[in-house]
Amino acid sequence: MAAGTPARRRWWGLLGALAAACAAALTVGVTFGTFSDAATSGTQLGIGTISIGLTRPGGPLAPLVGSSFYPGSSVSQELTLTNDGTSSLGALRLTTSATPSSVLTTDPVNGLQLTVSLCSRRWTAGGTPDAPTYTCAGTSATLYSGPFVVDRALTGLDTLTTTGAKDQLLVTVALPASADDRFQGRSAALSIAFRAQQPSGRPR
């Protein structure tokens, strides 16, 4: 970097394909649910389905794209997560990946950061098309905030316990202002997935 050029004013080409794979990864298929109704003369098994769906309020699910990231930049998208199966969920995991692996996601402090937030109502969009903002007019909570690459269980979601329930999420990917010259010119294809797991079998 030339002397006297502030890092924040320098536009860097990052995230050329942010979540082209994300839309595909965000849909979870069907697996077996809980066995039920055991009887001494035989066994009747009621098989539930575990299924979740992901949509974007107001339009089709679209890739979350950031083509000219620089330190301090972020990109967000609101999502609706739905339990569209016939059973409660045993667990719901947030899993992410980045290809190729680089300082963008291996530096846990200065690299890409992911935040997943929950609102009790649909998120309110504001700002401009180039710089949108989102606010929650209800009760909000942060489900995860930290380095982009993560694999962890999420809690506090209605979709975990109630079939047909919808959770209003906001996913934000950010590059901290502390990112330095090591990040210049880097790019990555990022995947964000919500994965449902069946409940443990319970005797009835």
C-alpha positions as CSV (number, residue, x, y, z in Angstrom):
1,M,0.0,0.0,0.0
2,A,1.4,3.4,-0.9
3,A,2.4,5.7,2.0
4,G,-0.3,8.0,3.1
5,T,-3.2,6.0,1.6
6,P,-5.7,5.2,4.5
7,A,-6.6,1.5,4.6
8,R,-10.4,2.2,4.9
9,R,-10.5,4.2,1.7
10,R,-9.0,1.4,-0.4
11,W,-11.6,-0.8,-2.0
12,W,-10.7,-4.4,-2.1
13,G,-12.2,-7.1,-4.3
14,L,-13.5,-9.6,-1.8
15,L,-16.3,-12.2,-1.7
16,G,-16.7,-12.5,-5.5
17,A,-19.2,-15.4,-5.0
18,L,-20.8,-15.0,-1.6
19,A,-23.2,-17.9,-1.2
20,A,-23.9,-18.9,-4.8
21,A,-23.9,-22.3,-3.0
22,C,-25.7,-20.7,0.0
23,A,-29.2,-20.9,-1.5
24,A,-28.7,-24.7,-2.2
25,A,-27.3,-25.3,1.2
26,L,-30.2,-23.6,3.0
27,T,-32.8,-26.2,2.3
28,V,-33.0,-29.3,4.5
29,G,-34.6,-32.5,3.3
30,V,-36.6,-35.1,5.1
31,T,-35.5,-37.7,7.6
32,F,-37.2,-40.0,10.0
33,G,-38.9,-38.7,13.1
34,T,-39.7,-40.3,16.4
35,F,-41.0,-43.9,16.9
36,S,-44.2,-44.1,18.9
37,D,-47.1,-46.2,20.1
38,A,-45.4,-49.4,21.3
39,A,-47.6,-52.3,22.2
40,T,-47.0,-55.7,23.8
41,S,-48.7,-57.6,21.0
42,G,-46.7,-55.9,18.3
43,T,-45.4,-52.5,17.4
44,Q,-47.1,-49.6,15.6
45,L,-44.7,-47.0,14.5
46,G,-45.8,-43.4,13.7
47,I,-43.1,-41.9,11.5
48,G,-42.9,-38.2,11.5
49,T,-41.0,-36.0,9.0
50,I,-38.3,-33.6,9.9
51,S,-38.2,-30.7,7.4
52,I,-37.3,-27.0,7.4
53,G,-37.6,-24.4,4.7
54,L,-35.8,-21.2,4.1
55,T,-37.3,-18.2,2.2
56,R,-36.7,-14.5,1.8
57,P,-39.7,-12.3,2.8
58,G,-41.0,-10.3,-0.1
59,G,-39.2,-12.3,-2.8
60,P,-37.4,-15.4,-3.9
61,L,-34.3,-16.6,-2.0
62,A,-31.3,-14.8,-3.6
63,P,-27.5,-15.2,-3.1
64,L,-26.1,-12.9,-0.5
65,V,-23.5,-11.1,-2.6
66,G,-20.7,-8.7,-1.7
67,S,-18.3,-7.9,-4.6
68,S,-16.3,-4.9,-3.4
69,F,-15.7,-5.4,0.3
70,Y,-13.3,-3.2,2.2
71,P,-12.5,-3.0,5.9
72,G,-15.7,-2.0,7.7
73,S,-18.0,-3.3,5.0
74,S,-21.0,-5.7,5.7
75,V,-23.8,-7.3,3.8
76,S,-27.1,-8.5,5.2
77,Q,-30.2,-10.5,4.2
78,E,-33.4,-11.2,6.0
79,L,-34.6,-14.8,6.0
80,T,-37.7,-16.8,7.2
81,L,-37.0,-20.2,8.6
82,T,-40.0,-22.5,8.7
83,N,-40.6,-25.8,10.4
84,D,-42.7,-27.4,7.6
85,G,-42.5,-31.0,8.8
86,T,-44.8,-32.9,11.1
87,S,-42.5,-33.1,14.1
88,S,-40.6,-30.8,16.5
89,L,-36.8,-30.8,16.0
90,G,-34.2,-32.4,18.2
91,A,-31.6,-29.8,17.2
92,L,-31.0,-27.1,14.6
93,R,-27.4,-26.5,13.6
94,L,-25.8,-23.5,11.9
95,T,-22.9,-24.7,9.7
96,T,-20.8,-22.7,7.3
97,S,-17.8,-23.2,5.0
98,A,-15.5,-21.2,2.8
99,T,-13.7,-22.2,-0.4
100,P,-10.7,-21.7,-0.7
101,S,-9.5,-21.5,2.9
102,S,-7.5,-18.3,3.4
103,V,-6.9,-15.5,5.9
104,L,-10.4,-14.3,5.2
105,T,-11.8,-17.1,7.4
106,T,-8.7,-18.4,9.2
107,D,-8.1,-15.2,11.1
108,P,-10.8,-15.3,13.8
109,V,-10.4,-11.6,14.8
110,N,-9.7,-9.7,11.6
111,G,-11.3,-12.1,9.2
112,L,-14.9,-12.4,8.1
113,Q,-17.5,-12.3,10.9
114,L,-21.0,-13.8,10.8
115,T,-24.0,-12.6,12.8
116,V,-27.3,-14.4,12.9
117,S,-30.1,-12.4,14.6
118,L,-33.7,-13.2,15.5
119,C,-36.7,-10.9,15.5
120,S,-40.2,-11.8,16.9
121,R,-41.6,-9.9,13.9
122,R,-40.5,-9.5,10.3
123,W,-37.5,-7.3,10.1
124,T,-38.1,-3.7,8.9
125,A,-35.9,-2.7,5.9
126,G,-34.7,0.8,5.5
127,G,-31.8,2.8,4.1
128,T,-31.1,2.7,0.4
129,P,-30.6,-0.2,-2.1
130,D,-26.9,0.3,-1.9
131,A,-26.8,0.6,1.9
132,P,-29.8,-1.2,3.4
133,T,-30.5,-1.2,7.1
134,Y,-32.7,-3.5,9.2
135,T,-34.4,-2.9,12.5
136,C,-36.6,-5.1,14.7
137,A,-39.9,-3.6,15.9
138,G,-40.4,-6.5,18.2
139,T,-38.1,-8.5,20.5
140,S,-34.6,-9.3,19.0
141,A,-31.9,-11.7,20.0
142,T,-28.5,-12.6,18.7
143,L,-28.3,-16.3,17.9
144,Y,-24.6,-16.3,16.8
145,S,-21.9,-13.6,16.5
146,G,-18.3,-14.6,15.7
147,P,-15.9,-15.9,13.1
148,F,-17.6,-16.9,9.8
149,V,-16.7,-20.6,9.9
150,V,-18.8,-22.2,12.5
151,D,-20.7,-25.4,13.4
152,R,-22.9,-25.0,16.4
153,A,-26.4,-25.7,17.7
154,L,-28.9,-22.8,17.7
155,T,-31.4,-22.3,20.6
156,G,-34.4,-20.0,21.3
157,L,-36.2,-20.7,18.0
158,D,-39.9,-21.4,17.7
159,T,-39.1,-23.8,14.8
160,L,-37.4,-26.2,17.2
161,T,-40.6,-26.9,19.2
162,T,-43.6,-26.0,17.0
163,T,-44.6,-27.4,13.6
164,G,-45.5,-24.7,11.2
165,A,-43.7,-22.1,13.2
166,K,-41.7,-19.4,11.4
167,D,-38.6,-17.6,12.7
168,Q,-37.5,-14.2,11.2
169,L,-33.7,-14.2,10.8
170,L,-31.2,-11.6,9.7
171,V,-27.8,-12.9,8.4
172,T,-24.9,-10.5,8.3
173,V,-21.4,-11.0,6.9
174,A,-18.9,-8.3,7.8
175,L,-15.2,-7.6,7.4
176,P,-13.8,-5.8,10.5
177,A,-12.2,-2.4,10.1
178,S,-9.1,-3.9,11.6
179,A,-8.5,-6.0,8.4
180,D,-5.0,-5.2,6.9
181,D,-3.1,-5.6,3.7
182,R,-3.1,-9.4,4.0
183,F,-6.8,-9.3,2.9
184,Q,-6.3,-7.3,-0.3
185,G,-7.5,-9.1,-3.4
186,R,-8.8,-12.2,-1.6
187,S,-12.0,-13.9,-2.6
188,A,-14.1,-16.8,-1.3
189,A,-17.2,-18.7,-2.0
190,L,-19.2,-19.0,1.2
191,S,-21.9,-21.5,2.2
192,I,-24.4,-20.9,5.1
193,A,-26.6,-23.8,6.1
194,F,-29.3,-24.5,8.7
195,R,-29.5,-28.3,9.4
196,A,-32.3,-29.9,11.3
197,Q,-31.8,-33.1,13.4
198,Q,-34.5,-35.5,14.6
199,P,-35.6,-35.7,18.2
200,S,-34.2,-38.6,20.3
201,G,-36.5,-41.6,20.4
202,R,-38.9,-41.5,23.4
203,P,-41.1,-44.3,24.8
204,R,-44.8,-43.7,24.5
